[in-house]
């Protein structure tokens, strides 16, 4: 199974574009900050991840403000058919109520 669910802040976004077939595409960067336990040891996570959305999810994210706290769901896949670089392909997005850009968990 290949499924990603991530709470993150929208920190960078390219212009909304369309494929030759007219499907909306949006590339962006997300920032994630949280704490977890790995092998019994607390670990702080703080990283950026490249992401992209196609179709309705792209239109929704194009309307979001930079700094918006989001919960994204999707999968990992290469950026394109010829690329080996993996990005999060977002299929669903929702705002995280009560979270701020500095308080994402």
Secondary structure, DSSP 4 states (H G I P E B T S, - for coil): ---EEEEEEEEEE---EE-TT--EEEEEEEEEEEEEEETTEEEEEEEEEEEEEETHHHHHHHHSPTT-EEEEEEEEEESSTT---EEEEEEEEEE-TT--TTS--
